[in-house]
């Protein structure tokens, strides 16, 4: 029989969050893992939280869990399929009827190399990045109205990513597509921050990664022996601990460009400012990705 997966306990003390009463937050992929923890903590700090998820039952279950932990929480569920630009646009239209103060583009997948989105893109890139681009664009008036902060979730493996002319087309490798999509999230944050600052619209954009965290994104999970070795050496952490860099990015009064765990080469530990991957520092990579994203999706984002 296969070994039973051992669920990790939290090592870090809960991150102190400011009072978020009156703030409205949208968190994608909020039905499990990092997204659920992020939504739960934001709701506990007083934010009105929209769980943007692809499955109604799982979304309702997550909302019930949050209300159990925080009986006074204001939480709602909105369906979105990030691999469908039609679904993304419909969700943005529903959610964007009032100001949004925080958008956490957390949802992610590591789909098989032959899986495609509704529009024919590599499914991993479509869900992890192109859907996030389109959602941010669709919510832009609401984000401007809320002087919002946009947090895009990257990954340690973004160091292996590339933004090439073939971006969005199948790579033949799940790991390559995943790395490309996560680098794109980081580059998007930097370029959105630059353009928003130049336009003076008051929207901040940051990125954060959760280190090596035990979540459903690794499916099937890392072999049990590997997880236990990671736990033994302190390099693998719980989803709650992995959510701390995202929560810090969402609330830090003096925001950095990129956040992550600060120990074990960025795999685990207390959250703090992180070094950007080299691929995010290449000349003109931001404008190139911006142009490609617009052309691929047909969705314009003009701060």
N, C-alpha and C positions, 0 to 999 in steps of 0.2 A: 504494500500500500504506500502511496506517496506520503511524504512527511506533511504534517499539518502546519500551515502558515502561522507563525507566531506574531501576533499583533503587538507592536511596540507601545510602551508607555511613554508619556511625555517626560522630557528631561528639563525643559526650560520653564521658568516661572512665567505665568501669563503676561503678555505684553500689555502695559497700561495704555489705554486709549482715551482720547479726550471725549468730552460730551458731544455726541453727534445728533442731539435732538434737533429736529427741523431739517435735517439733511436727508436726501433721498439717494439711495445707492442701488445700482444695478450690478449684479454679479452673474456672469455666465458660468455654466457648468457647476451650479451651486447645489446639486443634489447629492454630492459625495465629495470625499477627499478635501483637497485644499479649498475648493470653492465653498463647500458646506461650512467648513470651519471659519472661513472668512466672513460668510454671510451671518453665521451665528454670533461671532464676536462684534460685528458692526451693529447688528440688531440689539445686542446686549448693551451697546454704548448709546442706544437711543435712535439710531438711524431707521428710516423707513426703507426696508430692503425688498427689492424685486429679485426673485430667483428666476433667472432666465435659463430654462432647461429644455431638453428635447423630449422628456417623458413625463406626462402629467402625474402618473401615480408616484413616481420617485420624487417629483417636485413636491407633491402634497405631503409625502412622508417626511421630506426634509423640513417643510414648513411646520409640520406638527412637532418635529423634534425641537425646532427653534422656539416654538411657543411653549413647549414643556419646560425648557430651560429658562425662558424669559416670558412669563405669562402676559406681560404688557407689550410684547413686541408687535410691531407693525410689519407684517411680511405678506407678500403676495407672490403668486406663481404666474409666469408668462412662458408660453411655449415658443421655442425657437429651434430651428434646425440650421445650424451654422454652415452645413454643406449645401444649402439652398439659398441663393440670393433672394428669391421670392419670399421665402420664409423670414429671412433677416429683415427685409424691407417692411413686411407686414408687422413684425414685432416692434421695430423701431417706430412705426406709425402709431401703434397702440401705446407704447411706453412714453413716447416723446410728447405727449399732450401737456405735460407740466415739467418744470425744471428738474434736471438730473445733476446732482452735486458730486457724484462719484460713479465712475464706470470702471469695473474690474473685468478686463477681457481675460478670463481664466480658462475657459473651456478648451479642452484639448483631446486629441485622439492620436493613436499610432496605428492607423488602419493599414491593411495589407497593401503591398505595392501595386496590386491590380485594381484596387477600389477607386471609384471615381465619384465626384460630387455630381449634383443634379446638372450642373453646367459643363461637366466633363473634365474638371480639374482633378489633379491628384487630391484624393480625399483628405489626407493628412494636412496638406498645405491649405486646402479650402477651409477646413474646420478651424485649424489653429491660427491661421492668419487672414486669409481673404474674407472670411466671415466676420472677423473682428474689425477689419478695415471698413467693411460695408455697414456694420452696426454703428461704429463710431461716426461714420459719415451720416447715416440716417438719423442719429440722435443729436447731430451737431447743434441745431438751434436750441435744443433743450440743455445741452452741455454749456453752451455760451450763456444761456439764461441763468444757469446755476453756478457760473464761474467755477466750473467743475475741475476735478482732477481725474485724469485717465491713467489707469495702471494696466500695463500689458505684461503678461506673465511669460518670462523667458525660461531658460534652462541652462544647466551646466554644459549640455551638449551643443549649445549654440556656437561654441568655439570651433566646431567642425562644419558649421553651416556655410553656404555660399549663396550669394544673390547674383545669379547668372541670367542671361537672356532666356534660358529655358525655364525659368522659375514658374511654378504652377503646373507644369507638365509632369507626368509620371517620371520618377527617377529610376524605378526598378528596385528601389531599396527603401523599406520603411524607415530605417534609422537615418538615411540621408535626407529623406523628405522631412522627417521630424526635426532634424538639426537645422535645415533650411528655414522651416516655418518659425522656429524659435528665434533664430537670428533675425528674421524679418520683423518679429514683434519688437525686438530691441531697437532695430534701426528705425522702425515706424515711430517709436516713442521719441527718439531724438529728433527726427525730422518734424514731427507734429509739434514738439516743444519749440523748435526753432521758428516754425511758421506762425504758431500762435503768438509767440512773443513779438515777432515782427508786426503782426496784425493788431496787437494790443487788445485781444479779445478776452484775456483773463483765464484761459483754460491752460492748466498745467498737464504735462504728459511725462510719465516715468515708467520704468520697467523694474521688475523684480523677479528673482528665481527662488524656488524652494529648496535648493540643494538636492540631496539624495533622500527623498521622502517616500514613505510606504503608502502608495496610493493605487487606485484602480487603473491609472494610466499605463502601468506595466501589467499587461494582461496577454498571456499568462504571466504571473509575477516572476520576479527574479527567483532563481532556484533557492529553496529554503536554506541550503547551506551557505549560499552567498549572502542572503539577508542576515543570517545569524552571525556570519563573519563581520558584516558591516556594522551590526549592532555591537558586537564585542569590541571593535576598534573605534566605536563612536562616530562612524562615518554615515550611518543610516539613522534616520530620525522619523518620528511619527508625523502624521499629516498635520496635527496641531502645531508642532514645532516648525514644520515646513511652511506653514501659513504665516509665520511671524514676519518674514521679510515683505510679504505682500501687504500685510496690515500696517507695517511701518511706512511703506511707500504710500499707502492710502492716507496716512494721518500725520506724517512727520512735518512739523512746522517749517523746517529748513530742508526742503527736499533735495536729495541727490539724484543723479541721472539713473542710477542702477543700484539695486539692493540685493543682498543674498546673505546666507549664513557666513559667519566670519572665521570658522575653524574648519579643520580637516580639508584644506584646499577648497573651501567653499561648499563642502558637502553637508555640513552640519554646524550647529552652534548658534549663538546669539546673532540676531540680525544686525546688519549695518551696511554701509556703502560698499559696493562691490566694483571690481575692475571690469570695464566693458570688454567684450571679446574683440579680438583684432579685426574681425570682419565688419564690425560696426563702426570702425574708425577709418575705413578706406575712403579716399577722396571721392566725393559725389555719390556715395552709395545711397544716401538718403533721398536726394532728388531722383535718382534712377529708380529706386523702389517705388517712390510715390507715383512716378509716371507709369510704371508697369502695373501697379495696383489699379490705377484709374482705367487703363486700357483693358486689363483682364476682366474687371468686374463691370465696367460701364458705369461705375458709381464715382462721382466726383466729390472730393472733400476740399472745400475752399475756405480756410479760416478768414 
